[in-house]
Amino acid sequence: MVIFYPVYHCELNFIEYFWGRAKVYTRAHCEYSFPTLVRIVPIALAQISDVLIWKYYQHTLRMMDAYRNNIVYGSEDFKKYVFTRYSSHRRISE
């Protein structure tokens, strides 16, 4: 199955968050030589947990849902909709 994402909307593709996290790890642990880079990249990709990938996926789904509800990107409503974290599983916070 092929999933097509809108052009120029990398925030809707969860794999972009995965690549970004791998690049941060690579920059922090690389000595900027090609042999080191070849050794570090597989480690960088492997250190990203399945749980974190799932969180990236859920985050992009919330963003897509916000767009479907015509909430403008960057607005306060958008930030509240996408970035709200719940501290209790028994009740919804205000």
mmCIF file as gemmi writes it, N, C-alpha and C atoms, coordinates in Angstrom:
data_model
loop_
_atom_site.group_PDB
_atom_site.id
_atom_site.type_symbol
_atom_site.label_atom_id
_atom_site.label_alt_id
_atom_site.label_comp_id
_atom_site.label_asym_id
_atom_site.label_entity_id
_atom_site.label_seq_id
_atom_site.pdbx_PDB_ins_code
_atom_site.Cartn_x
_atom_site.Cartn_y
_atom_site.Cartn_z
_atom_site.occupancy
_atom_site.B_iso_or_equiv
_atom_site.pdbx_formal_charge
_atom_site.auth_seq_id
_atom_site.auth_asym_id
_atom_site.pdbx_PDB_model_num
ATOM 1 N N . MET Axp A 1 ? 0.837 -1.165 0 1 0 ? 1 A 1
ATOM 2 C CA . MET Axp A 1 ? 0 0 0 1 0 ? 1 A 1
ATOM 3 C C . MET Axp A 1 ? 0.892 1.242 0 1 0 ? 1 A 1
ATOM 4 N N . VAL Axp A 2 ? 0.523 2.205 -0.776 1 0 ? 2 A 1
ATOM 5 C CA . VAL Axp A 2 ? 1.247 3.467 -0.855 1 0 ? 2 A 1
ATOM 6 C C . VAL Axp A 2 ? 0.361 4.558 -0.284 1 0 ? 2 A 1
ATOM 7 N N . ILE Axp A 3 ? 0.935 5.353 0.614 1 0 ? 3 A 1
ATOM 8 C CA . ILE Axp A 3 ? 0.203 6.479 1.2 1 0 ? 3 A 1
ATOM 9 C C . ILE Axp A 3 ? 0.825 7.762 0.662 1 0 ? 3 A 1
ATOM 10 N N . PHE Axp A 4 ? 0.016 8.601 0.055 1 0 ? 4 A 1
ATOM 11 C CA . PHE Axp A 4 ? 0.491 9.87 -0.468 1 0 ? 4 A 1
ATOM 12 C C . PHE Axp A 4 ? 0.159 10.981 0.524 1 0 ? 4 A 1
ATOM 13 N N . TYR Axp A 5 ? 1.18 11.749 0.884 1 0 ? 5 A 1
ATOM 14 C CA . TYR Axp A 5 ? 1.005 12.872 1.792 1 0 ? 5 A 1
ATOM 15 C C . TYR Axp A 5 ? 1.051 14.17 0.996 1 0 ? 5 A 1
ATOM 16 N N . PRO Axp A 6 ? 0.43 15.23 1.511 1 0 ? 6 A 1
ATOM 17 C CA . PRO Axp A 6 ? 0.471 16.51 0.797 1 0 ? 6 A 1
ATOM 18 C C . PRO Axp A 6 ? 1.906 17.026 0.664 1 0 ? 6 A 1
ATOM 19 N N . VAL Axp A 7 ? 2.186 17.622 -0.474 1 0 ? 7 A 1
ATOM 20 C CA . VAL Axp A 7 ? 3.505 18.188 -0.722 1 0 ? 7 A 1
ATOM 21 C C . VAL Axp A 7 ? 3.731 19.366 0.229 1 0 ? 7 A 1
ATOM 22 N N . TYR Axp A 8 ? 4.938 19.509 0.73 1 0 ? 8 A 1
ATOM 23 C CA . TYR Axp A 8 ? 5.355 20.6 1.613 1 0 ? 8 A 1
ATOM 24 C C . TYR Axp A 8 ? 4.667 20.573 2.976 1 0 ? 8 A 1
ATOM 25 N N . HIS Axp A 9 ? 4.167 19.435 3.394 1 0 ? 9 A 1
ATOM 26 C CA . HIS Axp A 9 ? 3.58 19.306 4.727 1 0 ? 9 A 1
ATOM 27 C C . HIS Axp A 9 ? 4.242 18.147 5.457 1 0 ? 9 A 1
ATOM 28 N N . CYS Axp A 10 ? 5.526 18.32 5.766 1 0 ? 10 A 1
ATOM 29 C CA . CYS Axp A 10 ? 6.274 17.245 6.419 1 0 ? 10 A 1
ATOM 30 C C . CYS Axp A 10 ? 5.76 16.981 7.833 1 0 ? 10 A 1
ATOM 31 N N . GLU Axp A 11 ? 5.037 17.922 8.424 1 0 ? 11 A 1
ATOM 32 C CA . GLU Axp A 11 ? 4.497 17.693 9.77 1 0 ? 11 A 1
ATOM 33 C C . GLU Axp A 11 ? 3.419 16.612 9.784 1 0 ? 11 A 1
ATOM 34 N N . LEU Axp A 12 ? 2.917 16.236 8.611 1 0 ? 12 A 1
ATOM 35 C CA . LEU Axp A 12 ? 1.891 15.198 8.532 1 0 ? 12 A 1
ATOM 36 C C . LEU Axp A 12 ? 2.475 13.809 8.288 1 0 ? 12 A 1
ATOM 37 N N . ASN Axp A 13 ? 3.776 13.714 8.127 1 0 ? 13 A 1
ATOM 38 C CA . ASN Axp A 13 ? 4.422 12.439 7.856 1 0 ? 13 A 1
ATOM 39 C C . ASN Axp A 13 ? 5.289 12.061 9.056 1 0 ? 13 A 1
ATOM 40 N N . PHE Axp A 14 ? 4.862 11.051 9.796 1 0 ? 14 A 1
ATOM 41 C CA . PHE Axp A 14 ? 5.554 10.715 11.038 1 0 ? 14 A 1
ATOM 42 C C . PHE Axp A 14 ? 6.979 10.227 10.812 1 0 ? 14 A 1
ATOM 43 N N . ILE Axp A 15 ? 7.304 9.743 9.621 1 0 ? 15 A 1
ATOM 44 C CA . ILE Axp A 15 ? 8.661 9.271 9.36 1 0 ? 15 A 1
ATOM 45 C C . ILE Axp A 15 ? 9.654 10.43 9.414 1 0 ? 15 A 1
ATOM 46 N N . GLU Axp A 16 ? 9.196 11.647 9.173 1 0 ? 16 A 1
ATOM 47 C CA . GLU Axp A 16 ? 10.077 12.816 9.256 1 0 ? 16 A 1
ATOM 48 C C . GLU Axp A 16 ? 10.577 13.025 10.689 1 0 ? 16 A 1
ATOM 49 N N . TYR Axp A 17 ? 9.725 12.766 11.675 1 0 ? 17 A 1
ATOM 50 C CA . TYR Axp A 17 ? 10.142 12.868 13.07 1 0 ? 17 A 1
ATOM 51 C C . TYR Axp A 17 ? 11.176 11.792 13.393 1 0 ? 17 A 1
ATOM 52 N N . PHE Axp A 18 ? 10.976 10.604 12.825 1 0 ? 18 A 1
ATOM 53 C CA . PHE Axp A 18 ? 11.917 9.494 12.995 1 0 ? 18 A 1
ATOM 54 C C . PHE Axp A 18 ? 13.285 9.871 12.436 1 0 ? 18 A 1
ATOM 55 N N . TRP Axp A 19 ? 13.309 10.385 11.19 1 0 ? 19 A 1
ATOM 56 C CA . TRP Axp A 19 ? 14.577 10.785 10.578 1 0 ? 19 A 1
ATOM 57 C C . TRP Axp A 19 ? 15.237 11.904 11.383 1 0 ? 19 A 1
ATOM 58 N N . GLY Axp A 20 ? 14.449 12.852 11.832 1 0 ? 20 A 1
ATOM 59 C CA . GLY Axp A 20 ? 15 13.962 12.611 1 0 ? 20 A 1
ATOM 60 C C . GLY Axp A 20 ? 15.657 13.49 13.892 1 0 ? 20 A 1
ATOM 61 N N . ARG Axp A 21 ? 15.015 12.555 14.59 1 0 ? 21 A 1
ATOM 62 C CA . ARG Axp A 21 ? 15.583 12.012 15.825 1 0 ? 21 A 1
ATOM 63 C C . ARG Axp A 21 ? 16.884 11.263 15.54 1 0 ? 21 A 1
ATOM 64 N N . ALA Axp A 22 ? 16.913 10.503 14.443 1 0 ? 22 A 1
ATOM 65 C CA . ALA Axp A 22 ? 18.125 9.771 14.066 1 0 ? 22 A 1
ATOM 66 C C . ALA Axp A 22 ? 19.258 10.735 13.715 1 0 ? 22 A 1
ATOM 67 N N . LYS Axp A 23 ? 18.931 11.847 13.053 1 0 ? 23 A 1
ATOM 68 C CA . LYS Axp A 23 ? 19.964 12.816 12.696 1 0 ? 23 A 1
ATOM 69 C C . LYS Axp A 23 ? 20.539 13.509 13.927 1 0 ? 23 A 1
ATOM 70 N N . VAL Axp A 24 ? 19.695 13.791 14.909 1 0 ? 24 A 1
ATOM 71 C CA . VAL Axp A 24 ? 20.184 14.402 16.15 1 0 ? 24 A 1
ATOM 72 C C . VAL Axp A 24 ? 21.173 13.467 16.836 1 0 ? 24 A 1
ATOM 73 N N . TYR Axp A 25 ? 20.822 12.189 16.93 1 0 ? 25 A 1
ATOM 74 C CA . TYR Axp A 25 ? 21.71 11.202 17.55 1 0 ? 25 A 1
ATOM 75 C C . TYR Axp A 25 ? 23.017 11.096 16.764 1 0 ? 25 A 1
ATOM 76 N N . THR Axp A 26 ? 22.913 11.067 15.439 1 0 ? 26 A 1
ATOM 77 C CA . THR Axp A 26 ? 24.104 10.932 14.598 1 0 ? 26 A 1
ATOM 78 C C . THR Axp A 26 ? 25.033 12.122 14.769 1 0 ? 26 A 1
ATOM 79 N N . ARG Axp A 27 ? 24.485 13.321 14.786 1 0 ? 27 A 1
ATOM 80 C CA . ARG Axp A 27 ? 25.32 14.516 14.966 1 0 ? 27 A 1
ATOM 81 C C . ARG Axp A 27 ? 26.014 14.523 16.325 1 0 ? 27 A 1
ATOM 82 N N . ALA Axp A 28 ? 25.32 14.05 17.341 1 0 ? 28 A 1
ATOM 83 C CA . ALA Axp A 28 ? 25.886 14.06 18.693 1 0 ? 28 A 1
ATOM 84 C C . ALA Axp A 28 ? 26.985 13.015 18.877 1 0 ? 28 A 1
ATOM 85 N N . HIS Axp A 29 ? 26.954 11.935 18.097 1 0 ? 29 A 1
ATOM 86 C CA . HIS Axp A 29 ? 27.892 10.834 18.313 1 0 ? 29 A 1
ATOM 87 C C . HIS Axp A 29 ? 28.863 10.612 17.157 1 0 ? 29 A 1
ATOM 88 N N . CYS Axp A 30 ? 28.855 11.451 16.167 1 0 ? 30 A 1
ATOM 89 C CA . CYS Axp A 30 ? 29.701 11.264 14.988 1 0 ? 30 A 1
ATOM 90 C C . CYS Axp A 30 ? 30.953 12.129 15.101 1 0 ? 30 A 1
ATOM 91 N N . GLU Axp A 31 ? 32.054 11.607 14.609 1 0 ? 31 A 1
ATOM 92 C CA . GLU Axp A 31 ? 33.31 12.365 14.598 1 0 ? 31 A 1
ATOM 93 C C . GLU Axp A 31 ? 33.526 13.038 13.244 1 0 ? 31 A 1
ATOM 94 N N . TYR Axp A 32 ? 32.488 13.069 12.426 1 0 ? 32 A 1
ATOM 95 C CA . TYR Axp A 32 ? 32.494 13.713 11.119 1 0 ? 32 A 1
ATOM 96 C C . TYR Axp A 32 ? 33.54 13.119 10.182 1 0 ? 32 A 1
ATOM 97 N N . SER Axp A 33 ? 33.633 11.806 10.212 1 0 ? 33 A 1
ATOM 98 C CA . SER Axp A 33 ? 34.404 11.065 9.216 1 0 ? 33 A 1
ATOM 99 C C . SER Axp A 33 ? 33.476 10.003 8.637 1 0 ? 33 A 1
ATOM 100 N N . PHE Axp A 34 ? 33.72 9.625 7.394 1 0 ? 34 A 1
ATOM 101 C CA . PHE Axp A 34 ? 32.818 8.688 6.737 1 0 ? 34 A 1
ATOM 102 C C . PHE Axp A 34 ? 32.768 7.322 7.427 1 0 ? 34 A 1
ATOM 103 N N . PRO Axp A 35 ? 33.904 6.747 7.834 1 0 ? 35 A 1
ATOM 104 C CA . PRO Axp A 35 ? 33.824 5.447 8.527 1 0 ? 35 A 1
ATOM 105 C C . PRO Axp A 35 ? 33.003 5.505 9.821 1 0 ? 35 A 1
ATOM 106 N N . THR Axp A 36 ? 33.132 6.583 10.556 1 0 ? 36 A 1
ATOM 107 C CA . THR Axp A 36 ? 32.342 6.735 11.781 1 0 ? 36 A 1
ATOM 108 C C . THR Axp A 36 ? 30.864 6.881 11.442 1 0 ? 36 A 1
ATOM 109 N N . LEU Axp A 37 ? 30.58 7.618 10.404 1 0 ? 37 A 1
ATOM 110 C CA . LEU Axp A 37 ? 29.193 7.805 9.975 1 0 ? 37 A 1
ATOM 111 C C . LEU Axp A 37 ? 28.558 6.474 9.573 1 0 ? 37 A 1
ATOM 112 N N . VAL Axp A 38 ? 29.299 5.659 8.853 1 0 ? 38 A 1
ATOM 113 C CA . VAL Axp A 38 ? 28.797 4.343 8.446 1 0 ? 38 A 1
ATOM 114 C C . VAL Axp A 38 ? 28.506 3.48 9.669 1 0 ? 38 A 1
ATOM 115 N N . ARG Axp A 39 ? 29.297 3.631 10.702 1 0 ? 39 A 1
ATOM 116 C CA . ARG Axp A 39 ? 29.107 2.848 11.923 1 0 ? 39 A 1
ATOM 117 C C . ARG Axp A 39 ? 27.962 3.393 12.776 1 0 ? 39 A 1
ATOM 118 N N . ILE Axp A 40 ? 27.79 4.707 12.82 1 0 ? 40 A 1
ATOM 119 C CA . ILE Axp A 40 ? 26.83 5.344 13.725 1 0 ? 40 A 1
ATOM 120 C C . ILE Axp A 40 ? 25.395 5.324 13.191 1 0 ? 40 A 1
ATOM 121 N N . VAL Axp A 41 ? 25.188 5.459 11.895 1 0 ? 41 A 1
ATOM 122 C CA . VAL Axp A 41 ? 23.825 5.563 11.35 1 0 ? 41 A 1
ATOM 123 C C . VAL Axp A 41 ? 22.947 4.367 11.712 1 0 ? 41 A 1
ATOM 124 N N . PRO Axp A 42 ? 23.407 3.116 11.554 1 0 ? 42 A 1
ATOM 125 C CA . PRO Axp A 42 ? 22.542 1.999 11.976 1 0 ? 42 A 1
ATOM 126 C C . PRO Axp A 42 ? 22.219 2.022 13.468 1 0 ? 42 A 1
ATOM 127 N N . ILE Axp A 43 ? 23.166 2.468 14.277 1 0 ? 43 A 1
ATOM 128 C CA . ILE Axp A 43 ? 22.921 2.579 15.723 1 0 ? 43 A 1
ATOM 129 C C . ILE Axp A 43 ? 21.878 3.657 15.983 1 0 ? 43 A 1
ATOM 130 N N . ALA Axp A 44 ? 21.987 4.774 15.265 1 0 ? 44 A 1
ATOM 131 C CA . ALA Axp A 44 ? 21.026 5.871 15.433 1 0 ? 44 A 1
ATOM 132 C C . ALA Axp A 44 ? 19.616 5.427 15.079 1 0 ? 44 A 1
ATOM 133 N N . LEU Axp A 45 ? 19.482 4.66 14.014 1 0 ? 45 A 1
ATOM 134 C CA . LEU Axp A 45 ? 18.161 4.181 13.61 1 0 ? 45 A 1
ATOM 135 C C . LEU Axp A 45 ? 17.618 3.154 14.598 1 0 ? 45 A 1
ATOM 136 N N . ALA Axp A 46 ? 18.494 2.328 15.14 1 0 ? 46 A 1
ATOM 137 C CA . ALA Axp A 46 ? 18.064 1.271 16.063 1 0 ? 46 A 1
ATOM 138 C C . ALA Axp A 46 ? 17.715 1.806 17.446 1 0 ? 46 A 1
ATOM 139 N N . GLN Axp A 47 ? 18.286 2.933 17.842 1 0 ? 47 A 1
ATOM 140 C CA . GLN Axp A 47 ? 18.044 3.44 19.198 1 0 ? 47 A 1
ATOM 141 C C . GLN Axp A 47 ? 16.675 4.09 19.369 1 0 ? 47 A 1
ATOM 142 N N . ILE Axp A 48 ? 15.953 4.301 18.286 1 0 ? 48 A 1
ATOM 143 C CA . ILE Axp A 48 ? 14.616 4.888 18.368 1 0 ? 48 A 1
ATOM 144 C C . ILE Axp A 48 ? 13.622 3.769 18.663 1 0 ? 48 A 1
ATOM 145 N N . SER Axp A 49 ? 12.959 3.87 19.785 1 0 ? 49 A 1
ATOM 146 C CA . SER Axp A 49 ? 12.076 2.789 20.233 1 0 ? 49 A 1
ATOM 147 C C . SER Axp A 49 ? 10.77 2.754 19.438 1 0 ? 49 A 1
ATOM 148 N N . ASP Axp A 50 ? 10.148 1.594 19.448 1 0 ? 50 A 1
ATOM 149 C CA . ASP Axp A 50 ? 8.847 1.437 18.794 1 0 ? 50 A 1
ATOM 150 C C . ASP Axp A 50 ? 7.795 2.329 19.446 1 0 ? 50 A 1
ATOM 151 N N . VAL Axp A 51 ? 7.907 2.523 20.744 1 0 ? 51 A 1
ATOM 152 C CA . VAL Axp A 51 ? 6.956 3.377 21.464 1 0 ? 51 A 1
ATOM 153 C C . VAL Axp A 51 ? 7.072 4.822 20.978 1 0 ? 51 A 1
ATOM 154 N N . LEU Axp A 52 ? 8.295 5.288 20.775 1 0 ? 52 A 1
ATOM 155 C CA . LEU Axp A 52 ? 8.495 6.655 20.295 1 0 ? 52 A 1
ATOM 156 C C . LEU Axp A 52 ? 7.95 6.819 18.872 1 0 ? 52 A 1
ATOM 157 N N . ILE Axp A 53 ? 8.154 5.826 18.034 1 0 ? 53 A 1
ATOM 158 C CA . ILE Axp A 53 ? 7.605 5.874 16.677 1 0 ? 53 A 1
ATOM 159 C C . ILE Axp A 53 ? 6.085 5.932 16.737 1 0 ? 53 A 1
ATOM 160 N N . TRP Axp A 54 ? 5.491 5.148 17.632 1 0 ? 54 A 1
ATOM 161 C CA . TRP Axp A 54 ? 4.039 5.17 17.81 1 0 ? 54 A 1
ATOM 162 C C . TRP Axp A 54 ? 3.575 6.557 18.268 1 0 ? 54 A 1
ATOM 163 N N . LYS Axp A 55 ? 4.323 7.205 19.15 1 0 ? 55 A 1
ATOM 164 C CA . LYS Axp A 55 ? 3.969 8.553 19.604 1 0 ? 55 A 1
ATOM 165 C C . LYS Axp A 55 ? 4.038 9.551 18.448 1 0 ? 55 A 1
ATOM 166 N N . TYR Axp A 56 ? 5.054 9.43 17.597 1 0 ? 56 A 1
ATOM 167 C CA . TYR Axp A 56 ? 5.142 10.295 16.42 1 0 ? 56 A 1
ATOM 168 C C . TYR Axp A 56 ? 3.923 10.09 15.524 1 0 ? 56 A 1
ATOM 169 N N . TYR Axp A 57 ? 3.533 8.845 15.349 1 0 ? 57 A 1
ATOM 170 C CA . TYR Axp A 57 ? 2.369 8.515 14.522 1 0 ? 57 A 1
ATOM 171 C C . TYR Axp A 57 ? 1.097 9.13 15.109 1 0 ? 57 A 1
ATOM 172 N N . GLN Axp A 58 ? 0.9 8.985 16.412 1 0 ? 58 A 1
ATOM 173 C CA . GLN Axp A 58 ? -0.28 9.548 17.062 1 0 ? 58 A 1
ATOM 174 C C . GLN Axp A 58 ? -0.292 11.075 16.952 1 0 ? 58 A 1
ATOM 175 N N . HIS Axp A 59 ? 0.884 11.686 17.067 1 0 ? 59 A 1
ATOM 176 C CA . HIS Axp A 59 ? 0.994 13.139 16.954 1 0 ? 59 A 1
ATOM 177 C C . HIS Axp A 59 ? 0.563 13.603 15.556 1 0 ? 59 A 1
ATOM 178 N N . THR Axp A 60 ? 1.023 12.906 14.522 1 0 ? 60 A 1
ATOM 179 C CA . THR Axp A 60 ? 0.639 13.302 13.166 1 0 ? 60 A 1
ATOM 180 C C . THR Axp A 60 ? -0.849 13.065 12.919 1 0 ? 60 A 1
ATOM 181 N N . LEU Axp A 61 ? -1.417 12.031 13.535 1 0 ? 61 A 1
ATOM 182 C CA . LEU Axp A 61 ? -2.864 11.821 13.401 1 0 ? 61 A 1
ATOM 183 C C . LEU Axp A 61 ? -3.649 12.97 14.022 1 0 ? 61 A 1
ATOM 184 N N . ARG Axp A 62 ? -3.18 13.481 15.179 1 0 ? 62 A 1
ATOM 185 C CA . ARG Axp A 62 ? -3.845 14.634 15.801 1 0 ? 62 A 1
ATOM 186 C C . ARG Axp A 62 ? -3.745 15.862 14.899 1 0 ? 62 A 1
ATOM 187 N N . MET Axp A 63 ? -2.593 16.033 14.243 1 0 ? 63 A 1
ATOM 188 C CA . MET Axp A 63 ? -2.439 17.166 13.327 1 0 ? 63 A 1
ATOM 189 C C . MET Axp A 63 ? -3.39 17.039 12.14 1 0 ? 63 A 1
ATOM 190 N N . MET Axp A 64 ? -3.494 15.848 11.582 1 0 ? 64 A 1
ATOM 191 C CA . MET Axp A 64 ? -4.417 15.633 10.463 1 0 ? 64 A 1
ATOM 192 C C . MET Axp A 64 ? -5.854 15.894 10.887 1 0 ? 64 A 1
ATOM 193 N N . ASP Axp A 65 ? -6.193 15.458 12.08 1 0 ? 65 A 1
ATOM 194 C CA . ASP Axp A 65 ? -7.538 15.675 12.595 1 0 ? 65 A 1
ATOM 195 C C . ASP Axp A 65 ? -7.816 17.168 12.771 1 0 ? 65 A 1
ATOM 196 N N . ALA Axp A 66 ? -6.816 17.907 13.237 1 0 ? 66 A 1
ATOM 197 C CA . ALA Axp A 66 ? -6.978 19.356 13.385 1 0 ? 66 A 1
ATOM 198 C C . ALA Axp A 66 ? -7.224 20.011 12.026 1 0 ? 66 A 1
ATOM 199 N N . TYR Axp A 67 ? -6.468 19.606 11.012 1 0 ? 67 A 1
ATOM 200 C CA . TYR Axp A 67 ? -6.688 20.14 9.665 1 0 ? 67 A 1
ATOM 201 C C . TYR Axp A 67 ? -8.087 19.799 9.161 1 0 ? 67 A 1
ATOM 202 N N . ARG Axp A 68 ? -8.542 18.562 9.425 1 0 ? 68 A 1
ATOM 203 C CA . ARG Axp A 68 ? -9.89 18.158 8.994 1 0 ? 68 A 1
ATOM 204 C C . ARG Axp A 68 ? -10.965 19.02 9.651 1 0 ? 68 A 1
ATOM 205 N N . ASN Axp A 69 ? -10.701 19.483 10.865 1 0 ? 69 A 1
ATOM 206 C CA . ASN Axp A 69 ? -11.648 20.331 11.593 1 0 ? 69 A 1
ATOM 207 C C . ASN Axp A 69 ? -11.449 21.812 11.29 1 0 ? 69 A 1
ATOM 208 N N . ASN Axp A 70 ? -10.674 22.109 10.249 1 0 ? 70 A 1
ATOM 209 C CA . ASN Axp A 70 ? -10.426 23.487 9.79 1 0 ? 70 A 1
ATOM 210 C C . ASN Axp A 70 ? -9.791 24.368 10.851 1 0 ? 70 A 1
ATOM 211 N N . ILE Axp A 71 ? -8.934 23.8 11.66 1 0 ? 71 A 1
ATOM 212 C CA . ILE Axp A 71 ? -8.18 24.583 12.639 1 0 ? 71 A 1
ATOM 213 C C . ILE Axp A 71 ? -6.892 25.036 11.959 1 0 ? 71 A 1
ATOM 214 N N . VAL Axp A 72 ? -6.611 26.316 12.009 1 0 ? 72 A 1
ATOM 215 C CA . VAL Axp A 72 ? -5.479 26.903 11.3 1 0 ? 72 A 1
ATOM 216 C C . VAL Axp A 72 ? -4.176 26.536 12.001 1 0 ? 72 A 1
ATOM 217 N N . TYR Axp A 73 ? -3.198 26.092 11.211 1 0 ? 73 A 1
ATOM 218 C CA . TYR Axp A 73 ? -1.889 25.711 11.737 1 0 ? 73 A 1
ATOM 219 C C . TYR Axp A 73 ? -1.234 26.9 12.44 1 0 ? 73 A 1
ATOM 220 N N . GLY Axp A 74 ? -0.71 26.672 13.633 1 0 ? 74 A 1
ATOM 221 C CA . GLY Axp A 74 ? -0.01 27.703 14.385 1 0 ? 74 A 1
ATOM 222 C C . GLY Axp A 74 ? -0.896 28.54 15.285 1 0 ? 74 A 1
ATOM 223 N N . SER Axp A 75 ? -2.206 28.436 15.134 1 0 ? 75 A 1
ATOM 224 C CA . SER Axp A 75 ? -3.106 29.217 15.987 1 0 ? 75 A 1
ATOM 225 C C . SER Axp A 75 ? -3.134 28.621 17.392 1 0 ? 75 A 1
ATOM 226 N N . GLU Axp A 76 ? -3.657 29.377 18.325 1 0 ? 76 A 1
ATOM 227 C CA . GLU Axp A 76 ? -3.758 28.88 19.704 1 0 ? 76 A 1
ATOM 228 C C . GLU Axp A 76 ? -4.658 27.651 19.781 1 0 ? 76 A 1
ATOM 229 N N . ASP Axp A 77 ? -5.729 27.656 19 1 0 ? 77 A 1
ATOM 230 C CA . ASP Axp A 77 ? -6.616 26.485 18.969 1 0 ? 77 A 1
ATOM 231 C C . ASP Axp A 77 ? -5.878 25.25 18.462 1 0 ? 77 A 1
ATOM 232 N N . PHE Axp A 78 ? -5.03 25.453 17.459 1 0 ? 78 A 1
ATOM 233 C CA . PHE Axp A 78 ? -4.259 24.338 16.91 1 0 ? 78 A 1
ATOM 234 C C . PHE Axp A 78 ? -3.302 23.782 17.958 1 0 ? 78 A 1
ATOM 235 N N . LYS Axp A 79 ? -2.595 24.679 18.636 1 0 ? 79 A 1
ATOM 236 C CA . LYS Axp A 79 ? -1.648 24.235 19.667 1 0 ? 79 A 1
ATOM 237 C C . LYS Axp A 79 ? -2.363 23.492 20.781 1 0 ? 79 A 1
ATOM 238 N N . LYS Axp A 80 ? -3.506 24.013 21.186 1 0 ? 80 A 1
ATOM 239 C CA . LYS Axp A 80 ? -4.271 23.357 22.242 1 0 ? 80 A 1
ATOM 240 C C . LYS Axp A 80 ? -4.762 21.988 21.781 1 0 ? 80 A 1
ATOM 241 N N . TYR Axp A 81 ? -5.211 21.908 20.544 1 0 ? 81 A 1
ATOM 242 C CA . TYR Axp A 81 ? -5.763 20.662 20.006 1 0 ? 81 A 1
ATOM 243 C C . TYR Axp A 81 ? -4.685 19.584 19.842 1 0 ? 81 A 1
ATOM 244 N N . VAL Axp A 82 ? -3.529 19.989 19.326 1 0 ? 82 A 1
ATOM 245 C CA . VAL Axp A 82 ? -2.488 19.017 19 1 0 ? 82 A 1
ATOM 246 C C . VAL Axp A 82 ? -1.605 18.687 20.196 1 0 ? 82 A 1
ATOM 247 N N . PHE Axp A 83 ? -1.282 19.675 21.012 1 0 ? 83 A 1
ATOM 248 C CA . PHE Axp A 83 ? -0.284 19.479 22.056 1 0 ? 83 A 1
ATOM 249 C C . PHE Axp A 83 ? -0.854 19.274 23.454 1 0 ? 83 A 1
ATOM 250 N N . THR Axp A 84 ? -2.163 19.132 23.597 1 0 ? 84 A 1
ATOM 251 C CA . THR Axp A 84 ? -2.75 18.92 24.917 1 0 ? 84 A 1
ATOM 252 C C . THR Axp A 84 ? -2.361 17.548 25.441 1 0 ? 84 A 1
ATOM 253 N N . ARG Axp A 85 ? -1.869 17.524 26.678 1 0 ? 85 A 1
ATOM 254 C CA . ARG Axp A 85 ? -1.513 16.264 27.33 1 0 ? 85 A 1
ATOM 255 C C . ARG Axp A 85 ? -2.439 16.086 28.522 1 0 ? 85 A 1
ATOM 256 N N . TYR Axp A 86 ? -2.912 14.884 28.663 1 0 ? 86 A 1
ATOM 257 C CA . TYR Axp A 86 ? -3.802 14.57 29.769 1 0 ? 86 A 1
ATOM 258 C C . TYR Axp A 86 ? -3.006 13.923 30.888 1 0 ? 86 A 1
ATOM 259 N N . SER Axp A 87 ? -3.242 14.381 32.113 1 0 ? 87 A 1
ATOM 260 C CA . SER Axp A 87 ? -2.496 13.85 33.25 1 0 ? 87 A 1
ATOM 261 C C . SER Axp A 87 ? -3.263 12.762 33.979 1 0 ? 87 A 1
ATOM 262 N N . SER Axp A 88 ? -4.504 12.551 33.621 1 0 ? 88 A 1
ATOM 263 C CA . SER Axp A 88 ? -5.314 11.53 34.275 1 0 ? 88 A 1
ATOM 264 C C . SER Axp A 88 ? -6.069 10.739 33.223 1 0 ? 88 A 1
ATOM 265 N N . HIS Axp A 89 ? -6.123 9.442 33.389 1 0 ? 89 A 1
ATOM 266 C CA . HIS Axp A 89 ? -6.871 8.624 32.445 1 0 ? 89 A 1
ATOM 267 C C . HIS Axp A 89 ? -8.333 8.483 32.856 1 0 ? 89 A 1
ATOM 268 N N . ARG Axp A 90 ? -8.693 9.014 34.013 1 0 ? 90 A 1
ATOM 269 C CA . ARG Axp A 90 ? -10.061 8.875 34.515 1 0 ? 90 A 1
ATOM 270 C C . ARG Axp A 90 ? -10.95 10.068 34.196 1 0 ? 90 A 1
ATOM 271 N N . ARG Axp A 91 ? -10.335 11.205 33.906 1 0 ? 91 A 1
ATOM 272 C CA . ARG Axp A 91 ? -11.145 12.39 33.635 1 0 ? 91 A 1
ATOM 273 C C . ARG Axp A 91 ? -10.446 13.239 32.579 1 0 ? 91 A 1
ATOM 274 N N . ILE Axp A 92 ? -11.211 14.084 31.942 1 0 ? 92 A 1
ATOM 275 C CA . ILE Axp A 92 ? -10.664 14.997 30.946 1 0 ? 92 A 1
ATOM 276 C C . ILE Axp A 92 ? -10.393 16.323 31.635 1 0 ? 92 A 1
ATOM 277 N N . SER Axp A 93 ? -9.193 16.854 31.422 1 0 ? 93 A 1
ATOM 278 C CA . SER Axp A 93 ? -8.842 18.121 32.061 1 0 ? 93 A 1
ATOM 279 C C . SER Axp A 93 ? -9.56 19.275 31.383 1 0 ? 93 A 1
ATOM 280 N N . GLU Axp A 94 ? -9.607 20.398 32.051 1 0 ? 94 A 1
ATOM 281 C CA . GLU Axp A 94 ? -10.301 21.592 31.546 1 0 ? 94 A 1
ATOM 282 C C . GLU Axp A 94 ? -9.556 22.187 30.385 1 0 ? 94 A 1
